Amino acid sequence: MASMFDFMVLPEGCIANILSFTTPRDACRLSLVSKIFRSAAESDAMWERFLPSDYHSIISRSSPSLLDSYSSKKDLFFRLCDNPIILDDGKKVGFLTSIIHDHYCFCSS
């Protein structure tokens, strides 16, 4: 009889890395599986993979600065998805959007 692999023996960082290859929605759903999945799904390392590669630049251009308004990368991700942000002293507005299969990009105009 084949045995099923026990994910609970993996380190949290490994589980976070695995979850980062899913979608934000799936990562949130999988956080309900167990305490270790929940902890992995809350990790900044995992949520950073969902953010655009230039998110540091985006944050530095925001008004008021997003640096003070989020407590985790997960909070930042949802902040960028749910609310347009003002950039470049009010000259642009930007938001995070899913373009293809939950790959995200930041759009501004």
N, C-alpha and C positions, 0 to 999 in steps of 0.2 A: 504494500500500500504506500503510495507516495505521501510524503509529509509536506505540509504547507510551511513556507518560510515564516518565521516569527519576526515581524518588524520590530517588536519591542526589545530585541537584543541589539539593535542598531543604535549608535550614538545619536543624540538629538540633532546635531549638526548634519549628519547624513540624511536623516529624515527630512530636515528643512531643505536640503539640497534636492531631494527627490520631489518634494512638494513644489519647489520652484519651477519644475518642468511641467506643472499642471497649469491651471488658470487661477486667477484670484478667487473666482467663485468656488472652484473645486477645493482650493486650499482652505477656504472658510468652512466648507462642508466637511472636509476631512478632519478639521480641528475638533469635531464632535466625536470622533472615534475613540480617543483615549487621551489621558493627560499628557503623554509624551507627544502625541500628534498636535494637541492644542498648543503646547509650549513651542514646538517646532514651527507651527503656523503663525505664531506671534513674533518670530525672530526677525530682526531687522535685515539679516543676511538674505532671508528668503524674499521679503518684500522689496528689497533693493533690486532684485532681478526683474520685478514687474515695472519698476520705474524707468523712464527714458534714461539713456546713458548720460545725457547732459542735464540731469535734474539739479545738480549743484548750481549751474549757470542760471537755470530758471528761477531757483530760489533767490539767488543773489539779485536778480532783476525785478523781483516782486515788490509791490507796494501795498500795504506794509509788508515787511519781510516775513516770509513764512518760517524763518529760522526759529522764531519765538513762539509759533502757534501750533506746533505739532510735537507730540511726545514720542512718536515712533515712526518708522518708515511706512507701516501700515496706515497710520493716521494721515501721513502725507499723501500716500497713494489715493485714499478715499477723498481727501481734501481737493486734490487736483482733478479727480473724476467728477465730483459732485458740484463743484463751484468754479466758475471762471475766476481767474486771478488777473489783477491789474499788473502790467509790466511796463518797464521803461518810463517811469514817472507818469503813467496814465496814457501813454501813446499807443499801447497795445493791450489787448485782452487775450488771455490764453486758457486752454483747458486740455486735459488729458483725454484721449479718445482711443477706443479699440478700433484698429484698422482691419486686421485679418486674423481670425482665429485667436482672439485675445492677445495679440501683440499690440502694445500700446505706443502711441506717439503723442507728442505735445504739439498742439496746433495753436498758432497765434495769428492775429490780424491787426 
